[in-house]
């Protein structure tokens, strides 16, 4: 009788442990997926910011070139 109770206790413990591992595995998988999507969003935003700053620099250089050409034309 005592052995049966211990056997059932061990079985319940193992089943509970396995279920806990499965639930934790799903939770970790979900978190990893969420982290990947957040990283992708961050990369897209940083690439967009780089493009914006590059466009601003390009426009500033064009303005400087046009101002220099205008100044040269007005001197002649």
Steps between C-alpha positions, in 0.01 A plus 500: 500500500778740589684429174190576291456840664865588442476381140195720437670794668802457274275469194306815593825685557640391161180589315493841669866557422454407134196729469692784662788452252257501208321816618831674569626394156199660330549816705871522410419437133243781507748739663769418243255566218403833657865600540566424133209719386611785726856474363367513144293809579799668663721421200240642261476819706877543523539443125230761437677746730828441315327563168346824630830637628671404174229680300538812713878501449456454126255790480729722708789425262281582200397830658864589565589419141212710366590792728861485382387493134262792560771701672740429210238609245417823684870594517543482123 
